[in-house]
Amino acid sequence: MKVVDLAQRSPDWHEWRREGVSATSCAVIMGANPDKSPLELWRELVGIVTPPDLSVIPQVRQGVQREPMALQAFEEKYGQLGMPVCGESQEYPIIRASFDGLLANGAPVEIKNLADANHLEVLRLQMESHAYLLYRWQVWHQMIVSGASEGYLWFWSPKHEPCCLPVSLDEVTRKRIIAAEIHFWELVETGSPPAADPKRDVLPLDQLELDAWRKLARPRRELEQKITQLKAELKALTNQAKEQDAAFRPLMGLFRRADALGVRVTCYEIAGAVDWEGVAKELHDAIPEDVLNRHRTGGSVAYRHTVNPNYDEATALPEPKPRVRRLAPAESKEATEPSVAYGTFWF
């Protein structure tokens, strides 16, 4: 491994990460991250979209702040020093990693400070937990960089018992990851998008019958304008009605019902509503699965339409072009990514 002298989270570090495949990208490239597809990651790396700022997420921000404490706890428990360093694979320099802690034998220690419910799940399920199955991809990537044969996921919490789970990497998985990451970076450098996933990605414009869509979109936007106007009028009328309704009540005195001149007013008691969603969450683990299944309705497919009534195709800015680092070989156009089971969350 080649050690890179960079301060983690510095501007130079961010630039260095953008010029290669980082450990957090591994699960995405391998199709194991439910929150981001390979095409979405590619669009970020070629500059079409701006990556989301994860530092605004409290759990992520707290995790960064607590990393030194977590690493110190690991060192005290196991008597090994972990160095927070950056490195590149000697054989494949575009495969890069920022280690939370790197042991003397090259084994990476990846620190995870999860939300309470997710940490408790790790304590209960260990290597079968969703967090372990997802984050092991990150450690596998780090092991490829460092050349180690083992690594560790250190789940640390200021409230709960910490948990250290080993991660081992077989040769088949190692080769799969290297091949997929090198191929993905080839697509990034040449500006060639990976194949879109119909279940996860937005339909690419070059695969859309744009003329047919345009014929439908224009009248739909006009209709949305009318709907918006009528909703505003209805809201104003409803507010007027509420103000007038309130004026009737003092005229009723102690009576709970009145009916005169076409206006009837009835006063009645309303019991407090039960938050069934809250009840279900509180009792979820105690409800047998067969009971849940008996009351589960059949699945279906739904569509949600979001219309911008003010959209004007004549003035709309075109989508940015991908940043091309080098020209693609003539035969390289599109990739088919490996398919694996999804994980569940990132923090």
Secondary structure as GFF3:
##gff-version 3
##sequence-region A 1 347
A	DSSP	beta_strand	2	4	.	.	.	ID=ss1
A	DSSP	alpha_helix	11	18	.	.	.	ID=ss2
A	DSSP	alpha_helix	23	29	.	.	.	ID=ss3
A	DSSP	alpha_helix	38	45	.	.	.	ID=ss4
A	DSSP	three_ten_helix	54	56	.	.	.	ID=ss5
A	DSSP	alpha_helix	58	78	.	.	.	ID=ss6
A	DSSP	beta_strand	86	88	.	.	.	ID=ss7
A	DSSP	beta_strand	96	98	.	.	.	ID=ss8
A	DSSP	beta_strand	101	102	.	.	.	ID=ss9
A	DSSP	beta_strand	108	112	.	.	.	ID=ss10
A	DSSP	alpha_helix	116	125	.	.	.	ID=ss11
A	DSSP	three_ten_helix	126	128	.	.	.	ID=ss12
A	DSSP	alpha_helix	130	146	.	.	.	ID=ss13
A	DSSP	beta_strand	150	155	.	.	.	ID=ss14
A	DSSP	beta_strand	163	168	.	.	.	ID=ss15
A	DSSP	alpha_helix	171	190	.	.	.	ID=ss16
A	DSSP	three_ten_helix	205	207	.	.	.	ID=ss17
A	DSSP	alpha_helix	210	248	.	.	.	ID=ss18
A	DSSP	three_ten_helix	249	252	.	.	.	ID=ss19
A	DSSP	beta_strand	257	260	.	.	.	ID=ss20
A	DSSP	beta_strand	263	266	.	.	.	ID=ss21
A	DSSP	alpha_helix	276	283	.	.	.	ID=ss22
A	DSSP	three_ten_helix	284	286	.	.	.	ID=ss23
A	DSSP	alpha_helix	289	294	.	.	.	ID=ss24
###
